[in-house]
């Protein structure tokens, strides 16, 4: 359904436009002309509105797509087929796809019909770091990893690293905490005849309120929570009002985990922060044990936003490895395999000389 999707083409040469984080502008791949986000919004407003109005495939069209592709009922629920506005090739997307790239002509494609109603983000942090910066960061990440298989870096398709706008819910909240701790102070002194140890016992009380702003929780079931948490924090100074003009050149999915579901994780994160803050205020004791914990959290309606992430999913010896990099700050997290042969060779190189030295010492003692 070609009218449901659109792309951004250079007014000068019709080449594809991509958003460039370094300049904050959209740049043509062919003639290098640059345009402000506001300019592109104005130029393509009618085209985008027409694509959004076209909506998702009708029931009849959905049935045709299902039959044409041999999709199961479950696949038909999740998948959509569109025509690339540039070359006419078929694009297979999920129901949550908001931005993609044509695998045939390479032109970026935006699906405005996916960004309607509650699926339209309130805000976005645009990409700052480009693909070259992401590739260099990943290569640097490999350095110094002595047990990393030599073939891994060469086979992990580093050029396939992709820029993805990940959906997030941002929660504001107020937390109240009431904590009781049992603490001790141990005093030791030595006399001429004995060692004396005196232990003092204390009950410590902490009560108070803490306010929280924009606590992020990723809203995509495809993204591992531990990876998304690990590449925080984001700098909210760069938070912009959402515009589809930031999407060309990147992939984007709308949320598939709603605000209510994600609020549970936000409350857990806020509660843990309260516990940590209160515990850090209890100082100067030999030991501290928590005896009571009462934490209540109230939250305002969340802000829905897209955050920039560079992702590379690769497979080595049948196992999947995922790398994620904050597209704003460059903070990187990733899983790495271990070459067991290299590990045991290294271990043998350390262990055998030690065993030889130990044997020499023992034998010397016996003799």
C-alpha positions, 0 to 999 in steps of 0.5 A, spaced: 500 500 500 504 505 497 500 511 499 501 509 506 508 510 506 513 516 504 520 518 504 524 525 504 527 527 497 531 532 496 528 538 492 534 540 488 536 533 485 530 528 488 536 524 492 534 521 499 535 525 505 538 523 511 538 526 518 545 528 520 546 528 528 553 532 527 549 538 524 542 537 526 540 538 519 537 533 513 542 532 508 542 529 501 546 523 499 547 525 492 548 533 492 550 534 499 544 540 500 542 541 507 535 543 510 533 545 517 528 540 520 523 545 520 524 546 512 523 539 511 517 539 515 513 544 511 515 542 505 513 535 506 507 536 510 501 535 505 505 528 503 506 526 510 498 527 511 496 524 505 500 518 507 497 518 514 490 519 512 491 513 508 492 509 514 493 501 515 491 496 510 483 495 509 481 488 511 480 486 504 487 488 503 490 485 509 487 478 507 490 479 500 497 480 503 496 474 507 494 470 501 499 473 497 505 471 502 502 465 505 502 468 512 499 465 518 494 468 522 499 470 527 503 473 522 498 477 518 496 480 525 503 482 526 506 484 519 504 489 513 506 490 506 508 496 503 510 499 496 517 503 496 515 510 494 522 510 490 523 504 487 516 500 488 519 494 491 515 491 496 517 493 504 515 488 509 514 491 516 511 489 522 505 493 525 510 497 530 514 499 524 515 507 524 521 508 519 525 503 515 530 503 509 528 499 502 533 493 502 533 494 494 534 502 493 536 504 500 532 510 500 529 511 507 522 510 508 517 513 514 510 510 515 506 516 518 500 511 519 504 508 524 504 514 528 497 516 529 493 517 536 497 514 542 503 512 538 505 519 536 511 520 540 511 527 544 518 528 544 525 525 541 532 526 542 535 526 535 542 522 534 548 526 535 553 520 533 553 517 526 555 510 524 562 511 523 563 513 530 559 507 532 563 503 528 569 506 531 567 505 538 565 498 537 572 497 534 575 500 540 571 496 545 574 490 542 581 492 544 585 489 550 580 483 550 585 478 550 580 472 550 576 475 544 576 470 538 580 473 533 575 471 528 569 474 531 571 481 530 572 479 522 565 475 522 561 480 526 559 484 520 560 491 523 558 495 517 551 492 519 550 496 525 544 500 525 541 506 528 534 505 531 530 510 535 527 506 541 521 508 544 521 510 551 516 512 557 519 518 561 516 518 568 515 523 573 514 521 580 514 523 588 516 518 593 515 517 600 520 513 604 520 511 612 526 506 613 529 504 620 536 501 621 539 497 626 546 499 627 553 498 631 559 502 633 565 497 635 570 500 639 577 496 641 582 498 645 588 494 648 590 494 655 597 490 658 593 484 660 587 484 655 583 486 648 577 490 650 571 490 645 565 494 646 559 494 641 554 500 641 547 499 638 543 504 635 536 504 632 536 509 626 530 512 623 529 516 616 523 519 613 522 523 607 520 525 600 524 525 593 522 527 587 523 524 580 523 527 573 523 523 567 525 516 569 526 512 563 523 505 561 524 502 554 517 501 551 519 495 546 519 488 548 525 487 542 530 491 547 533 487 552 532 492 559 539 490 561 542 493 555 537 499 555 539 501 562 546 500 561 547 505 556 543 511 560 544 516 562 541 521 556 542 528 556 535 531 556 538 538 554 537 535 547 530 533 548 526 536 542 518 536 540 517 530 536 518 530 528 518 525 523 523 529 520 528 526 525 527 519 522 530 518 515 536 514 515 534 510 521 529 505 524 524 506 528 518 502 532 513 504 536 512 502 543 509 495 544 509 495 552 504 500 554 505 506 559 501 501 565 506 495 564 512 500 564 510 504 570 512 497 574 519 498 572 519 505 573 516 504 580 521 499 582 527 504 579 524 509 583 524 505 590 531 502 589 533 510 588 530 512 595 533 506 598 540 507 596 539 515 598 536 513 605 542 508 606 547 513 604 545 518 609 547 513 614 554 513 616 559 512 621 557 505 623 561 499 623 555 495 621 548 497 618 542 492 617 535 495 615 529 493 619 523 496 616 522 499 609 516 503 607 516 506 600 510 509 596 510 512 589 505 516 586 507 518 578 504 523 573 502 521 566 508 519 562 511 522 556 512 518 550 519 519 547 524 516 542 531 515 544 537 514 539 541 507 539 546 504 535 545 496 535 549 490 532 546 483 533 551 478 531 551 471 531 558 466 533 558 459 533 550 459 534 550 464 540 547 471 539 551 477 541 548 484 542 551 491 542 548 497 544 551 504 544 547 510 546 546 515 540 547 521 544 553 520 549 557 514 546 556 509 552 557 502 549 555 495 552 555 489 549 556 481 550 563 478 548 565 471 547 571 467 550 576 463 546 576 457 550 583 455 547 586 462 548 584 462 555 587 455 557 593 457 553 594 463 557 592 459 564 597 454 562 602 459 561 601 462 568 600 455 571 606 451 569 611 456 571 608 456 578 607 449 579 615 448 577 617 454 582 612 450 587 615 443 586 622 446 586 621 449 593 618 443 596 623 439 593 628 444 596 625 443 603 625 436 603 632 435 601 
